[in-house]
């Protein structure tokens, strides 16, 4: 009936040549049916922008059927060379095979947008907000957002970031079953390690409330029993001879242990994690780097004497024994040791 009605309008006694031309052009080139966007610009149902030349008599038309257009290299829009005015009914008729009507839930401009929409290809005919979109569509939009913007959408505390670095270290050094926790790997398995939080989320702020570290633990190799060895293989902290427990930093090629030199007295060998020697940053009493070594025994033999000569005059209240491998480690000054 719609086709008959359009043909009647195009061929009836009151029809104009322009009406007939518009119908013919729309039926011949349905993907070029275009809706006005303002100031002589249009959007074709194909998704391509189109522009009319200044002074064109068609600039005020609500719809066009574009018969001839060209698009210069690198141009954002096509230039309309030949077109005819059509109405919305004719546009619906010609591009009816591109019509979509239903719920559309997507990640747009940094958040979930849920709409009930009717459109012809890229041209929206009507839109209204959806108050209760289907949960599976919302979940898909959130996953789309994570793929676009990355795991940073989640809440990463220092402990969460440290856990991720520890897992990345174990994956690099030991391989399977320790998981790959790169951005790409995490996003490819987002539906696995982010459940059930992901199913409860509805908007971007909900993602920002998800504790990434807690969720990340779901990727640990629980099935093989290796998960229980995480703290053994890649400990958060290492106990040093002074009694302090020093945080290990896993962000570089080697794990780093930054500790005051006096706290390592008596320790002859470099600590290891997962078989890898840590890179020891030996600090002055003021906490400034004094030396860096992955071979502590060699440092005591060859490097300590120069550090001692440089620093003991600057920090006379701290112990600087000639042979640091034979004395007790300490966190305190020499005066404090004597009082104790």
Residue, then its C-alpha position, 0 to 999 in steps of 0.5 A: x500500500x505504501x508503494x502504491x500511495x507513493x506511486x499515486x503521488x508521483x503519477x497523480x494529476x497533482x504530482x510534479x515532475x520533482x516529486x516523480x524525480x525524487x521517487x525514482x532517484x530514491x528507489x534507484x539509489x536507496x543508500x543515498x536517501x539523505x536527511x537534513x542536518x542543517x545549513x545545507x548539510x545532510x546525512x545519507x542512510x549509508x552513513x556518509x555526510x553530504x553537502x549542497x553548494x551555496x545558493x542551492x534551492x534544495x538547502x531547506x529540504x528536509x529529505x533528499x534523494x541524491x542521484x549524483x555525488x562525489x567525494x574528494x580525497x580526504x573530504x569529510x562529506x560528499x558534494x551533491x551534484x544532482x538530487x531531488x526533494x523527497x518526503x519521509x514516507x518516500x525515504x521509508x519506502x526506498x530505504x525500508x530494507x535498512x530500517x531498524x526499530x528496537x532497543x539500542x544500548x551502547x557505550x557512547x562518549x564514555x558511558x552507557x547510553x540506552x535508547x529505543x530507536x527507529x532509524x533508516x541505516x545511519x539516519x535516526x527517525x525517532x529516539x527515546x531514552x530507555x529506563x530499564x534496558x535489557x541486562x544483557x545489552x547493558x553488559x555488552x555495552x560495558x564490555x565495549x567500554x572496557x575494550x575502548x578505554x581499558x582496565x583503567x575504568x576499574x578501581x585500582x588501589x596500590x595493592x591491586x596494581x602491585x598484585x597485577x605486577x606480581x602476576x605479570x612477573x610470574x607469567x614472564x618468568x614461569x609462564x603457565x599456569x600464571x595468567x597473562x595480565x596485559x591489557x589485551x589479555x585482561x580485556x579478552x577475558x573480562x567476562x570471566x574475571x569481572x563476574x559477578x560485578x559486571x552483571x550488576x553494573x549499569x553505568x561507568x561509575x559502577x565500573x569505577x567501584x569494582x575492586x580490580x585486585x579482588x576480581x583479578x584473584x579469580x585468574x589465579x591458577x586455583x585449579x592446579x593449586x599453584x595459587x597458594x604459592x603466590x606469596x612464596x614465589x612473588x612475595x609482597x614483602x621480603x624480611x631483611x636481617x634487621x627485622x624489617x619487612x621491605x616491599x618488593x617493587x615488580x614494575x621493572x625487568x627485575x624485582x627491586x628491593x630498596x632498603x637501608x644499607x645497615x639493615x642488610x649487614x650479615x646478609x651474604x647472598x642476594x634475595x631471590x624471588x621465583x629464582x630471580x635475584x632482586x635488584x637491591x637499591x642500597x640506601x643511605x641513612x637518609x633514604x637516598x640511593x647509595x648503590x645498586x647491585x644484583x650481587x650482594x656478595x660482590x658488593x660487600x667485597x668490592x663496592x662497600x668500601x667506597x660507599x663507607x668512605x663517602x658516607x660515614x663522615x656524613x652519617x657518623x651516628x650510624x654504624x659503618x663496620x669494616x666487615x659488614x658481613x660479620x655484624x648484626x643488621x640494624x635499623x638504628x643509630x650507633x648510640x641507640x645500639x649502645x643504649x639498648 
